[in-house]
Amino acid sequence: MSHPSRREFLRGAAVGVGALAVPGFAVGAQATGERPPNVVLIISDDQGWGDYGFMGHPTIRTPRLDRLAGESVVFTRGYVTASLCCPSLASMVTGLHPHQSGVTSNDPPAVKGKPRWGAERLKLRGEVIANIDRVATVPRLLGEKGYLSLQTGKWWLGNHKRGGFTHGMTHGDPKRGGRHGDAGLTIGRKGMKPITDFLDAAGGKPFFIWYAPFMPHSPHTPPERLLSKYKDKTPSIHIARFWAMCEWFDETCGQLLDALEKRGLSKNTLVLYVCDNGWIQQANSRGFAPRSKRSRYDGGLRTPIMVRWPGRVKPRRDDDTPVSSVDLAPTILAACGLEPTARMQGVNLLDAKAVAGRKAVFGAVYSHDAVDITKPRSSLEYLWCVEGRWKLIVPGPRTAKAAKPELYDVKADPHEKQNLAKQQAETVGRLRGLIEAWYEKDSLEKHA
Protein backbone atom coordinates (compact mmCIF):
# COMPACT_ATOMS: atom_id res chain seq x y z
CA MET A 1 0.00 0.00 0.00
CA SER A 2 1.37 3.41 -0.99
CA HIS A 3 1.08 6.28 1.46
CA PRO A 4 2.50 9.78 1.73
CA SER A 5 6.09 9.88 2.86
CA ARG A 6 7.05 11.63 6.06
CA ARG A 7 8.67 14.37 3.97
CA GLU A 8 5.44 14.79 2.01
CA PHE A 9 3.17 15.19 4.99
CA LEU A 10 5.61 17.39 6.87
CA ARG A 11 6.30 19.58 3.86
CA GLY A 12 7.12 23.12 4.91
CA ALA A 13 7.24 24.48 8.44
CA ALA A 14 5.83 27.95 8.78
CA VAL A 15 2.43 29.01 7.53
CA GLY A 16 2.69 32.08 5.37
CA VAL A 17 1.32 35.27 6.89
CA GLY A 18 -1.03 35.70 3.97
CA ALA A 19 -2.84 32.47 4.78
CA LEU A 20 -4.08 33.85 8.09
CA ALA A 21 -4.02 37.59 7.51
CA VAL A 22 -7.77 38.02 7.90
CA PRO A 23 -9.46 40.77 9.94
CA GLY A 24 -10.06 39.55 13.48
CA PHE A 25 -7.49 36.76 13.31
CA ALA A 26 -3.81 36.39 14.07
CA VAL A 27 -1.05 34.70 12.13
CA GLY A 28 0.32 31.32 13.15
CA ALA A 29 2.66 31.20 16.12
CA GLN A 30 5.67 30.02 14.16
CA ALA A 31 5.24 32.77 11.58
CA THR A 32 5.46 35.41 14.34
CA GLY A 33 8.21 33.68 16.29
CA GLU A 34 6.03 33.47 19.38
CA ARG A 35 5.63 30.46 21.63
CA PRO A 36 3.24 28.05 19.89
CA PRO A 37 -0.16 27.69 21.51
CA ASN A 38 -1.34 24.78 23.57
CA VAL A 39 -4.28 22.97 22.01
CA VAL A 40 -7.32 21.36 23.65
CA LEU A 41 -9.84 19.45 21.54
CA ILE A 42 -13.15 18.77 23.33
CA ILE A 43 -15.25 16.05 21.71
CA SER A 44 -18.77 15.29 22.89
CA ASP A 45 -20.03 11.73 22.40
CA ASP A 46 -23.56 11.14 21.04
CA GLN A 47 -25.22 14.54 21.43
CA GLY A 48 -27.70 16.22 19.11
CA TRP A 49 -26.73 19.44 17.38
CA GLY A 50 -29.44 21.37 19.22
CA ASP A 51 -28.79 19.97 22.70
CA TYR A 52 -27.16 23.10 24.12
CA GLY A 53 -28.35 26.35 25.59
CA PHE A 54 -26.43 28.38 23.00
CA MET A 55 -28.13 26.36 20.25
CA GLY A 56 -31.54 27.20 21.61
CA HIS A 57 -32.59 24.10 23.54
CA PRO A 58 -35.46 25.14 25.83
CA THR A 59 -34.62 22.76 28.68
CA ILE A 60 -31.04 21.47 28.68
CA ARG A 61 -28.66 23.64 30.69
CA THR A 62 -25.10 23.93 29.38
CA PRO A 63 -23.73 27.07 31.06
CA ARG A 64 -20.04 26.28 30.55
CA LEU A 65 -20.36 25.48 26.86
CA ASP A 66 -22.62 28.53 26.47
CA ARG A 67 -19.80 30.62 27.95
CA LEU A 68 -17.26 28.95 25.65
CA ALA A 69 -19.50 29.76 22.69
CA GLY A 70 -19.56 33.41 23.73
CA GLU A 71 -15.75 33.43 23.67
CA SER A 72 -15.38 31.57 20.35
CA VAL A 73 -16.00 31.59 16.67
CA VAL A 74 -19.07 29.35 16.55
CA PHE A 75 -20.06 27.55 13.37
CA THR A 76 -23.55 26.28 14.11
CA ARG A 77 -23.67 24.34 10.84
CA GLY A 78 -20.77 21.99 11.44
CA TYR A 79 -20.76 18.44 10.10
CA VAL A 80 -18.86 15.28 10.94
CA THR A 81 -17.56 12.97 8.24
CA ALA A 82 -19.61 9.98 9.41
CA SER A 83 -22.48 9.50 11.88
CA LEU A 84 -20.63 6.69 13.65
CA CYS A 85 -18.05 7.00 16.45
CA CYS A 86 -14.92 5.27 15.17
CA PRO A 87 -14.66 6.72 11.65
CA SER A 88 -15.76 10.14 12.89
CA LEU A 89 -13.04 10.28 15.53
CA ALA A 90 -10.44 8.93 13.11
CA SER A 91 -11.20 11.83 10.78
CA MET A 92 -10.60 14.33 13.57
CA VAL A 93 -7.17 13.00 14.46
CA THR A 94 -6.02 12.50 10.85
CA GLY A 95 -7.85 15.21 8.92
CA LEU A 96 -8.88 12.50 6.44
CA HIS A 97 -12.25 11.17 5.36
CA PRO A 98 -12.93 7.47 6.07
CA HIS A 99 -12.47 6.47 2.43
CA GLN A 100 -9.01 8.05 2.58
CA SER A 101 -7.84 6.47 5.82
CA GLY A 102 -9.59 3.09 5.54
CA VAL A 103 -11.30 3.50 8.92
CA THR A 104 -14.95 3.35 7.85
CA SER A 105 -16.75 1.36 10.55
CA ASN A 106 -16.74 0.64 14.27
CA ASP A 107 -15.80 -3.00 13.87
CA PRO A 108 -14.38 -5.36 11.23
CA PRO A 109 -16.69 -7.98 9.74
CA ALA A 110 -17.67 -10.99 11.81
CA VAL A 111 -16.04 -14.23 10.68
CA LYS A 112 -18.64 -16.85 9.83
CA GLY A 113 -18.54 -19.91 12.03
CA LYS A 114 -16.07 -18.33 14.48
CA PRO A 115 -16.53 -16.77 17.93
CA ARG A 116 -17.75 -13.15 17.87
CA TRP A 117 -14.36 -11.90 18.99
CA GLY A 118 -12.19 -14.84 18.14
CA ALA A 119 -8.63 -14.70 16.87
CA GLU A 120 -9.72 -14.29 13.26
CA ARG A 121 -11.77 -11.16 13.88
CA LEU A 122 -9.18 -9.70 16.23
CA LYS A 123 -6.64 -10.09 13.45
CA LEU A 124 -8.90 -8.02 11.19
CA ARG A 125 -9.22 -5.40 13.91
CA GLY A 126 -5.45 -5.23 14.08
CA GLU A 127 -5.30 -4.62 10.34
CA VAL A 128 -7.81 -1.76 10.64
CA ILE A 129 -5.83 -0.22 13.50
CA ALA A 130 -2.65 -0.44 11.40
CA ASN A 131 -4.12 2.21 9.10
CA ILE A 132 -3.27 4.82 11.73
CA ASP A 133 0.43 3.92 11.43
CA ARG A 134 0.46 4.86 7.74
CA VAL A 135 -0.96 8.36 7.90
CA ALA A 136 -0.13 11.62 9.60
CA THR A 137 -1.97 12.44 12.82
CA VAL A 138 -2.29 15.72 14.69
CA PRO A 139 -0.36 14.58 17.78
CA ARG A 140 2.36 12.98 15.64
CA LEU A 141 2.83 16.15 13.62
CA LEU A 142 2.80 18.34 16.71
CA GLY A 143 5.34 16.02 18.31
CA GLU A 144 7.79 17.06 15.61
CA LYS A 145 7.63 20.55 17.14
CA GLY A 146 8.19 19.34 20.68
CA TYR A 147 4.59 19.08 21.79
CA LEU A 148 3.48 16.69 24.50
CA SER A 149 0.08 15.14 23.88
CA LEU A 150 -2.51 13.41 26.05
CA GLN A 151 -5.29 11.06 24.93
CA THR A 152 -8.32 10.67 27.18
CA GLY A 153 -11.76 9.18 26.57
CA LYS A 154 -12.92 7.51 23.37
CA TRP A 155 -10.18 6.03 21.17
CA TRP A 156 -10.69 3.09 18.84
CA LEU A 157 -7.29 2.69 17.22
CA GLY A 158 -5.34 0.53 19.65
CA ASN A 159 -2.91 1.92 22.19
CA HIS A 160 -2.85 5.70 22.39
CA LYS A 161 0.76 5.66 21.17
CA ARG A 162 -0.41 4.30 17.82
CA GLY A 163 -1.98 7.71 17.20
CA GLY A 164 1.19 9.57 18.12
CA PHE A 165 0.19 10.61 21.64
CA THR A 166 3.06 10.86 24.09
CA HIS A 167 0.71 10.19 27.01
CA GLY A 168 -2.68 8.55 27.25
CA MET A 169 -5.22 6.46 29.11
CA THR A 170 -6.19 3.86 26.51
CA HIS A 171 -4.12 0.65 26.39
CA GLY A 172 -6.05 -0.91 23.50
CA ASP A 173 -5.36 -4.52 24.54
CA PRO A 174 -8.38 -6.66 23.55
CA LYS A 175 -7.41 -9.23 26.19
CA ARG A 176 -8.11 -6.52 28.79
CA GLY A 177 -11.25 -5.11 27.24
CA GLY A 178 -9.60 -2.83 24.71
CA ARG A 179 -11.96 -1.73 21.94
CA HIS A 180 -13.10 1.90 22.02
CA GLY A 181 -11.26 3.51 24.91
CA ASP A 182 -11.04 1.02 27.83
CA ALA A 183 -9.46 2.83 30.80
CA GLY A 184 -9.87 6.15 29.02
CA LEU A 185 -13.64 5.95 29.31
CA THR A 186 -13.48 6.92 32.99
CA ILE A 187 -12.42 10.49 32.24
CA GLY A 188 -15.14 12.95 33.15
CA ARG A 189 -17.40 10.36 34.72
CA LYS A 190 -14.81 9.69 37.42
CA GLY A 191 -13.03 13.01 37.58
CA MET A 192 -10.36 14.87 35.65
CA LYS A 193 -7.21 13.87 37.52
CA PRO A 194 -5.38 12.39 34.49
CA ILE A 195 -5.69 15.76 32.78
CA THR A 196 -4.72 17.90 35.75
CA ASP A 197 -1.75 15.61 36.44
CA PHE A 198 -0.66 15.99 32.82
CA LEU A 199 -0.94 19.76 33.00
CA ASP A 200 1.15 19.84 36.15
CA ALA A 201 3.81 17.58 34.65
CA ALA A 202 4.07 19.33 31.26
CA GLY A 203 6.86 21.53 32.56
CA GLY A 204 6.12 24.51 30.35
CA LYS A 205 6.21 22.52 27.10
CA PRO A 206 3.42 23.11 24.58
CA PHE A 207 0.75 20.42 24.72
CA PHE A 208 -2.22 18.91 22.90
CA ILE A 209 -5.10 17.37 24.88
CA TRP A 210 -7.69 15.05 23.33
CA TYR A 211 -10.71 15.22 25.66
CA ALA A 212 -13.30 12.78 24.30
CA PRO A 213 -15.24 11.56 27.35
CA PHE A 214 -17.81 8.79 27.17
CA MET A 215 -20.45 11.49 27.69
CA PRO A 216 -23.33 12.01 27.25
CA HIS A 217 -23.10 8.56 25.64
CA SER A 218 -25.11 5.74 27.19
CA PRO A 219 -25.22 4.35 29.80
CA HIS A 220 -27.11 7.43 30.89
CA THR A 221 -26.22 7.43 34.58
CA PRO A 222 -26.18 11.09 35.66
CA PRO A 223 -25.85 12.10 39.32
CA GLU A 224 -29.22 12.31 41.06
CA ARG A 225 -28.62 16.01 41.78
CA LEU A 226 -28.75 16.63 38.02
CA LEU A 227 -31.42 14.10 37.14
CA SER A 228 -33.77 15.66 39.68
CA LYS A 229 -33.67 18.90 37.66
CA TYR A 230 -35.23 17.23 34.64
CA LYS A 231 -37.62 14.60 35.98
CA ASP A 232 -40.55 17.00 36.13
CA LYS A 233 -39.76 18.54 32.73
CA THR A 234 -40.61 15.45 30.65
CA PRO A 235 -42.82 12.39 31.13
CA SER A 236 -39.98 10.21 29.81
CA ILE A 237 -37.34 9.10 32.31
CA HIS A 238 -35.14 8.19 29.35
CA ILE A 239 -35.21 11.74 28.02
CA ALA A 240 -34.70 13.15 31.52
CA ARG A 241 -31.59 11.01 31.95
CA PHE A 242 -30.19 12.09 28.61
CA TRP A 243 -30.78 15.78 29.35
CA ALA A 244 -29.05 15.36 32.70
CA MET A 245 -26.11 13.63 30.98
CA CYS A 246 -25.71 16.66 28.68
CA GLU A 247 -25.48 18.93 31.72
CA TRP A 248 -23.04 16.55 33.44
CA PHE A 249 -20.82 16.58 30.36
CA ASP A 250 -21.04 20.38 30.35
CA GLU A 251 -19.83 20.43 33.96
CA THR A 252 -16.74 18.41 33.05
CA CYS A 253 -15.93 20.80 30.20
CA GLY A 254 -16.04 23.57 32.78
CA GLN A 255 -13.67 21.64 35.01
CA LEU A 256 -11.21 21.30 32.14
CA LEU A 257 -11.41 24.97 31.22
CA ASP A 258 -11.07 25.96 34.88
CA ALA A 259 -7.94 23.79 35.16
CA LEU A 260 -6.39 25.78 32.32
CA GLU A 261 -7.39 29.08 33.89
CA LYS A 262 -6.08 28.12 37.33
CA ARG A 263 -2.64 27.41 35.83
CA GLY A 264 -2.53 30.59 33.77
CA LEU A 265 -2.77 28.64 30.51
CA SER A 266 -6.01 29.92 29.01
CA LYS A 267 -4.58 32.89 27.12
CA ASN A 268 -2.21 30.82 25.02
CA THR A 269 -4.44 27.78 24.55
CA LEU A 270 -6.45 27.11 21.41
CA VAL A 271 -9.68 25.35 22.43
CA LEU A 272 -11.79 23.58 19.82
CA TYR A 273 -15.16 21.89 20.29
CA VAL A 274 -17.06 19.30 18.23
CA CYS A 275 -19.34 16.29 18.74
CA ASP A 276 -18.52 12.91 17.18
CA ASN A 277 -22.07 12.21 15.99
CA GLY A 278 -25.64 13.09 16.82
CA TRP A 279 -28.22 11.48 19.07
CA ILE A 280 -31.99 11.77 19.38
CA GLN A 281 -33.22 10.09 22.55
CA GLN A 282 -36.11 7.65 22.30
CA ALA A 283 -38.91 8.49 24.72
CA ASN A 284 -39.86 4.89 25.43
CA SER A 285 -36.46 3.18 25.53
CA ARG A 286 -32.80 3.74 26.27
CA GLY A 287 -31.82 3.74 22.61
CA PHE A 288 -31.57 6.41 19.94
CA ALA A 289 -34.32 7.36 17.55
CA PRO A 290 -34.17 6.94 13.77
CA ARG A 291 -32.69 9.82 11.78
CA SER A 292 -29.97 10.36 14.38
CA LYS A 293 -26.83 8.33 15.14
CA ARG A 294 -25.76 6.13 12.21
CA SER A 295 -28.15 7.91 9.86
CA ARG A 296 -27.65 10.12 6.82
CA TYR A 297 -29.63 12.94 8.37
CA ASP A 298 -28.49 16.03 10.26
CA GLY A 299 -29.70 14.39 13.46
CA GLY A 300 -26.65 12.16 13.16
CA LEU A 301 -24.23 14.37 11.21
CA ARG A 302 -24.60 17.96 12.32
CA THR A 303 -22.67 19.51 15.23
CA PRO A 304 -21.67 22.96 16.39
CA ILE A 305 -17.94 23.55 15.92
CA MET A 306 -16.23 26.16 18.07
CA VAL A 307 -12.76 27.72 18.11
CA ARG A 308 -11.52 29.83 21.02
CA TRP A 309 -8.14 31.55 21.13
CA PRO A 310 -8.14 34.53 23.51
CA GLY A 311 -6.68 37.68 22.01
CA ARG A 312 -6.27 35.97 18.63
CA VAL A 313 -9.78 35.08 17.54
CA LYS A 314 -12.64 37.58 17.70
CA PRO A 315 -15.79 35.82 18.98
CA ARG A 316 -18.64 35.63 16.50
CA ARG A 317 -21.41 33.30 15.43
CA ASP A 318 -21.84 31.93 11.92
CA ASP A 319 -25.27 30.41 11.28
CA ASP A 320 -24.86 30.21 7.51
CA THR A 321 -21.58 28.56 6.52
CA PRO A 322 -21.26 24.75 6.50
CA VAL A 323 -17.95 23.52 7.92
CA SER A 324 -16.56 20.05 8.64
CA SER A 325 -14.73 18.09 11.30
CA VAL A 326 -11.94 17.54 8.74
CA ASP A 327 -11.25 21.26 9.19
CA LEU A 328 -10.06 20.71 12.76
CA ALA A 329 -6.67 19.27 11.84
CA PRO A 330 -5.70 22.04 9.36
CA THR A 331 -6.88 24.65 11.87
CA ILE A 332 -4.75 23.22 14.67
CA LEU A 333 -1.70 22.80 12.46
CA ALA A 334 -1.93 26.33 11.07
CA ALA A 335 -2.21 27.85 14.55
CA CYS A 336 0.89 25.89 15.57
CA GLY A 337 2.92 26.95 12.53
CA LEU A 338 2.56 23.78 10.46
CA GLU A 339 1.04 23.09 7.07
CA PRO A 340 -1.62 20.44 6.53
CA THR A 341 -0.64 17.25 4.76
CA ALA A 342 -1.14 16.95 1.02
CA ARG A 343 -4.13 14.62 1.53
CA MET A 344 -6.05 16.72 4.04
CA GLN A 345 -9.14 18.17 2.36
CA GLY A 346 -10.24 20.50 5.15
CA VAL A 347 -9.60 24.23 5.46
CA ASN A 348 -8.24 26.36 8.28
CA LEU A 349 -11.29 27.68 10.14
CA LEU A 350 -9.30 30.78 11.11
CA ASP A 351 -8.87 31.68 7.45
CA ALA A 352 -12.18 33.37 6.65
CA LYS A 353 -11.43 33.57 2.93
CA ALA A 354 -10.75 29.84 2.69
CA VAL A 355 -13.92 29.00 4.61
CA ALA A 356 -16.05 31.31 2.46
CA GLY A 357 -14.42 30.09 -0.74
CA ARG A 358 -15.18 26.40 -0.31
CA LYS A 359 -18.08 25.16 -2.43
CA ALA A 360 -19.37 22.33 -0.24
CA VAL A 361 -18.65 19.93 2.60
CA PHE A 362 -18.93 16.18 2.15
CA GLY A 363 -19.38 12.97 4.09
CA ALA A 364 -20.53 9.38 4.03
CA VAL A 365 -22.43 6.79 6.02
CA TYR A 366 -20.94 3.31 6.41
CA SER A 367 -22.16 0.08 7.97
CA HIS A 368 -21.41 -0.47 11.67
CA ASP A 369 -19.40 -3.60 10.80
CA ALA A 370 -17.19 -3.30 7.75
CA VAL A 371 -17.77 -5.62 4.79
CA ASP A 372 -14.22 -5.61 3.41
CA ILE A 373 -11.66 -3.67 5.45
CA THR A 374 -9.52 -2.98 2.37
CA LYS A 375 -12.38 -1.59 0.26
CA PRO A 376 -14.28 1.33 1.81
CA ARG A 377 -16.87 1.28 -0.96
CA SER A 378 -18.00 -2.20 0.13
CA SER A 379 -19.32 -0.76 3.41
CA LEU A 380 -20.74 2.43 1.91
CA GLU A 381 -24.44 3.12 2.53
CA TYR A 382 -24.83 6.79 1.59
CA LEU A 383 -22.84 9.77 0.34
CA TRP A 384 -23.89 13.35 0.99
CA CYS A 385 -22.85 16.95 0.53
CA VAL A 386 -24.01 20.31 1.86
CA GLU A 387 -23.71 23.36 -0.38
CA GLY A 388 -25.14 26.50 1.13
CA ARG A 389 -28.76 25.74 1.94
CA TRP A 390 -28.87 22.49 -0.04
CA LYS A 391 -28.10 19.00 1.24
CA LEU A 392 -28.05 16.08 -1.19
CA ILE A 393 -27.99 12.44 -0.05
CA VAL A 394 -27.31 9.71 -2.62
CA PRO A 395 -27.40 5.95 -2.09
CA GLY A 396 -24.17 3.97 -1.89
CA PRO A 397 -23.59 0.39 -3.06
CA ARG A 398 -25.28 -1.14 0.00
CA THR A 399 -28.53 0.84 -0.43
CA ALA A 400 -28.64 1.51 -4.17
CA LYS A 401 -31.49 -0.92 -4.87
CA ALA A 402 -33.86 0.40 -2.21
CA ALA A 403 -33.01 4.08 -1.69
CA LYS A 404 -33.42 7.17 -3.85
CA PRO A 405 -31.68 10.55 -3.82
CA GLU A 406 -32.88 13.00 -1.18
CA LEU A 407 -32.52 16.76 -1.46
CA TYR A 408 -33.32 19.10 1.43
CA ASP A 409 -33.27 22.83 1.95
CA VAL A 410 -31.71 22.53 5.40
CA LYS A 411 -31.94 26.25 6.11
CA ALA A 412 -35.72 26.32 5.67
CA ASP A 413 -36.22 22.67 6.67
CA PRO A 414 -33.55 21.84 9.29
CA HIS A 415 -35.19 18.56 10.27
CA GLU A 416 -35.29 17.33 6.66
CA LYS A 417 -38.99 16.65 6.34
CA GLN A 418 -39.55 17.61 2.68
CA ASN A 419 -37.56 15.80 -0.01
CA LEU A 420 -37.23 18.20 -2.96
CA ALA A 421 -35.28 15.88 -5.27
CA LYS A 422 -38.06 15.62 -7.86
CA GLN A 423 -38.74 19.35 -7.94
CA GLN A 424 -35.05 20.28 -8.10
CA ALA A 425 -33.64 17.77 -10.59
CA GLU A 426 -30.99 20.19 -11.87
CA THR A 427 -29.69 20.83 -8.36
CA VAL A 428 -29.60 17.08 -7.71
CA GLY A 429 -27.54 16.48 -10.84
CA ARG A 430 -25.09 19.26 -10.07
CA LEU A 431 -24.53 18.20 -6.47
CA ARG A 432 -24.27 14.54 -7.45
CA GLY A 433 -21.40 15.51 -9.73
CA LEU A 434 -19.65 17.24 -6.84
CA ILE A 435 -20.06 14.18 -4.64
CA GLU A 436 -18.75 11.77 -7.25
CA ALA A 437 -15.70 13.93 -7.99
CA TRP A 438 -14.94 14.29 -4.28
CA TYR A 439 -15.21 10.60 -3.46
CA GLU A 440 -13.07 9.52 -6.39
CA LYS A 441 -10.38 12.10 -5.73
CA ASP A 442 -8.37 10.26 -3.05
CA SER A 443 -9.83 6.91 -2.03
CA LEU A 444 -7.98 4.20 -0.17
CA GLU A 445 -8.47 1.87 -3.13
CA LYS A 446 -6.35 4.19 -5.26
CA HIS A 447 -3.49 3.88 -2.75
CA ALA A 448 -3.66 0.08 -2.62
Secondary structure, DSSP 8 states (H G I E B T S, - for coil): -----HHHHT--SS--HHHH--TT----HHHHT----EEEEEEEBS--TT-STTTT-SS---HHHHHHHHTSEEEEEEE-S-SSHHHHHHHHHHS--HHHHS--SSB----TTS-TT-HHHHHHHHHHHGGGGGS--HHHHHHTTT-EEEEEE---SSSGGGGT-SEES----GGGT-SS-GGGGGTBTTBSHHHHHHHHHSTT--EEEEEE-S-BSSS----HHHHHHHGGG-S-HHHHHHHHHHHHHHHHHHHHHHHHHHTT-STTEEEEEEESS---B-SSSSSB-TTSTTSSSHHHHEEEEEEE-TTTS--EEESS--EEGGGHHHHHHHHTT----TT-----TT-HHHHHH---EEEEEE-SB-S-TT-GGGGEEEEEEEETTEEEEEE-TTTTTT---EEEETTT-TT-----TTTTHHHHHHHHHHHHHHHHHS-HHHH-
